[in-house]
Each structure stands twice: as structure tokens, then as C-alpha cells.
Amino acid sequence: MNKPILRKAIIHDIEGIYNLLLEFGKAGKLLPRSLSELYSHLRDFFVIATSKGKTVGCGALSIIWKDLAEIRSVAIHPDYQKQGWGKRIVEACLSESLTLGIYRVFVLTYEKEFFKKLGFEVTDRSHLPEKIWVDCFRCPKYPDNCDEIPMIIEL
Ligand SMILES: CC(C)(COP(=O)(O)OP(=O)(O)OC[C@H]1O[C@@H](n2cnc3c(N)ncnc32)[C@H](O)[C@@H]1OP(=O)(O)O)[C@@H](O)C(=O)NCCC(=O)NCCS
């Protein structure tokens, strides 16, 4: 198995990211994203990629408001899980948020224990009104069927 590296996404990673998110989306673990959405958010993404260019992990930092960012689309291919790659993706997103001067970062997730280990705490959705204005209104699961757990970290 090629030793992968963590880096910012490039245009050639998008189809790999799309397929990763699609697989986990089918399993109900996260929301899949369309190719057009991924192209327009390319600069949000970090990837774990092999030397042959295969995308085996991804995650994105999305700016929501002047003091709030969101970690989205964290996914590690099953063959590469439990090797620290998920943690490295989240840490890269948090580091980028600090660089941008945004000190509150949240995630909506089913993986509570993973994010807890990385310093996130469960919060109430009412503490994230900007997210609801920007995104949730457009989601088919809003407001009654959203069962993702909101978690936040203050940097
Ligand atoms: C959740 C996910 C990203 C974790 O990635 P990973 O690369 O396996 O995680 P890491 O190896 O970096 O784990 C970091 C730490 O979290 C722990 N951890 C990982 N997954 C965990 C889980 N499901 N429950 C509890 N702890 C978990 C690891 O044991 C490790 O702990 P340690 O630092 O004490 O050794 C991966 O399982 C995944 O892609 N899941 C499917 C998609 C998904 O649910 N994404 C979250 C969307 S927000």
C-alpha cells in the first residue's frame, strides 16, 4: 500500500472526493455532495492522497460567518481508517481556521466520540443560528428530521 500524504485538494481530487462521500452517504454516515458543489468548494478541502493520486480521505473547512466555521465531509476510506488520518484532516482544518482568524469551529456529526477525542463538545443547535440561516433551511432534513449531533470547539 502506498504511504499517503495530507495536502490541500487539487482539481484532480474532486472525483475521488465525490466517490468517497457518495459511499458513506449511501450508508447514511454523512451528506453526499454534488460534483458542482464540490468544484465550487474545492478550496475548502484537504485530502489524504497516495503517490499514485488516489484520494483515500478528505475533509473541508467551510466559513459560515465572521466568527464561525464548520468542518464538513470528513471521510477516510475503510482501508485507511484507525491510522490517524481522520485526526490529521480535522487538525489541518482547525489550523486553517486559526490562520483565518476564526476561533469557533463546529461540526454536525454522528461520530461523537471521534470528535470528542479531538476537543469538540456537544452544543445546542440554537447556538449555531448562522448555520441555520445559511444552510439548514435548504436541507430536506430541516427542521424535524435532523439527527446529526452539533459539536463545537473554541480555539
Ligand atoms: C470517523 C472517521 C473520519 C475517523 O477516521 P479515522 O482515520 O479512522 O480516525 P483516526 O484514526 O484519526 O482516529 C483518531 C482517534 O479517534 C478514535 N476514533 C476513530 N473513530 C472512532 C469512532 N468511530 N468512535 C470512537 N473513537 C474513534 C481513534 O481510536 C483515535 O483515538 P486515539 O487518538 O486515542 O488513538 C472515519 O471512521 C470515517 O471516515 N467514517 C465514515 C464517515 C464519517 O462518519 N465521517 C464523519 C462525518 S462528520
The ligand as a Tripos MOL2 file, in Angstrom:
@<TRIPOS>MOLECULE
LIG
   48    50     1     0     0
SMALL
NO_CHARGES

@<TRIPOS>ATOM
      1 C1        -14.9210    8.9850   11.6570 C.3       1 LIG1
      2 C2        -13.6900    8.8020   10.7810 C.3       1 LIG1
      3 C3        -13.4540   10.0740    9.9510 C.3       1 LIG1
      4 C4        -12.4710    8.5400   11.6750 C.3       1 LIG1
      5 O1        -11.3150    8.4780   10.8660 O.3       1 LIG1
      6 P1        -10.0300    7.6280   11.2850 P.3       1 LIG1
      7 O2         -8.9460    7.9790   10.3580 O.co2     1 LIG1
      8 O3        -10.3920    6.1940   11.4030 O.co2     1 LIG1
      9 O4         -9.7500    8.1820   12.7550 O.3       1 LIG1
     10 P2         -8.3080    8.3110   13.4610 P.3       1 LIG1
     11 O5         -7.5260    7.0680   13.1950 O.co2     1 LIG1
     12 O6         -7.6760    9.6050   13.0850 O.co2     1 LIG1
     13 O7         -8.7480    8.3480   14.9810 O.3       1 LIG1
     14 C5         -8.3770    9.3930   15.8880 C.3       1 LIG1
     15 C6         -8.8170    8.9540   17.2590 C.3       1 LIG1
     16 O8        -10.2670    8.8010   17.2770 O.3       1 LIG1
     17 C7        -10.5940    7.4620   17.6020 C.3       1 LIG1
     18 N1        -11.7540    7.0820   16.7800 N.ar      1 LIG1
     19 C8        -11.8160    6.9830   15.4450 C.ar      1 LIG1
     20 N2        -13.0570    6.6280   15.0590 N.ar      1 LIG1
     21 C9        -13.7690    6.4980   16.1930 C.ar      1 LIG1
     22 C10       -15.1170    6.1450   16.4480 C.ar      1 LIG1
     23 N3        -15.9660    5.8480   15.4650 N.pl3     1 LIG1
     24 N4        -15.5270    6.1180   17.7480 N.ar      1 LIG1
     25 C11       -14.6670    6.4000   18.7570 C.ar      1 LIG1
     26 N5        -13.3720    6.7600   18.5590 N.ar      1 LIG1
     27 C12       -12.9420    6.7930   17.2950 C.ar      1 LIG1
     28 C13        -9.3830    6.6280   17.2890 C.3       1 LIG1
     29 O9         -9.3400    5.4360   18.0400 O.3       1 LIG1
     30 C14        -8.2570    7.5870   17.6620 C.3       1 LIG1
     31 O10        -8.1000    7.6030   19.0610 O.3       1 LIG1
     32 P3         -6.6240    7.7000   19.7620 P.3       1 LIG1
     33 O11        -6.1040    9.0620   19.3280 O.co2     1 LIG1
     34 O12        -6.9260    7.6250   21.2010 O.co2     1 LIG1
     35 O13        -5.8400    6.5810   19.1950 O.co2     1 LIG1
     36 C15       -13.8380    7.5590    9.8360 C.3       1 LIG1
     37 O14       -14.2370    6.4490   10.6180 O.3       1 LIG1
     38 C16       -14.8470    7.7570    8.7160 C.2       1 LIG1
     39 O15       -14.4910    8.1670    7.6240 O.2       1 LIG1
     40 N6        -16.1410    7.4180    8.9640 N.am      1 LIG1
     41 C17       -17.1880    7.4570    7.9600 C.3       1 LIG1
     42 C18       -17.5570    8.8670    7.5850 C.3       1 LIG1
     43 C19       -17.9940    9.6780    8.7900 C.2       1 LIG1
     44 O16       -18.7980    9.2500    9.6040 O.2       1 LIG1
     45 N7        -17.4350   10.9040    8.8860 N.am      1 LIG1
     46 C20       -17.7720   11.8720    9.9180 C.3       1 LIG1
     47 C21       -18.6280   12.9130    9.2610 C.3       1 LIG1
     48 S1        -18.7270   14.3840   10.2070 S.3       1 LIG1
@<TRIPOS>BOND
     1     1     2 1
     2     2     3 1
     3     2     4 1
     4     2    36 1
     5     4     5 1
     6     5     6 1
     7     6     7 2
     8     6     8 1
     9     6     9 1
    10     9    10 1
    11    10    11 2
    12    10    12 1
    13    10    13 1
    14    13    14 1
    15    14    15 1
    16    15    16 1
    17    15    30 1
    18    16    17 1
    19    17    18 1
    20    17    28 1
    21    18    19 ar
    22    18    27 ar
    23    19    20 ar
    24    20    21 ar
    25    21    22 ar
    26    21    27 ar
    27    22    23 1
    28    22    24 ar
    29    24    25 ar
    30    25    26 ar
    31    26    27 ar
    32    28    29 1
    33    28    30 1
    34    30    31 1
    35    31    32 1
    36    32    33 2
    37    32    34 1
    38    32    35 1
    39    36    37 1
    40    36    38 1
    41    38    39 2
    42    38    40 1
    43    40    41 1
    44    41    42 1
    45    42    43 1
    46    43    44 2
    47    43    45 1
    48    45    46 1
    49    46    47 1
    50    47    48 1
@<TRIPOS>SUBSTRUCTURE
     1 LIG1         1 GROUP 0 **** ****
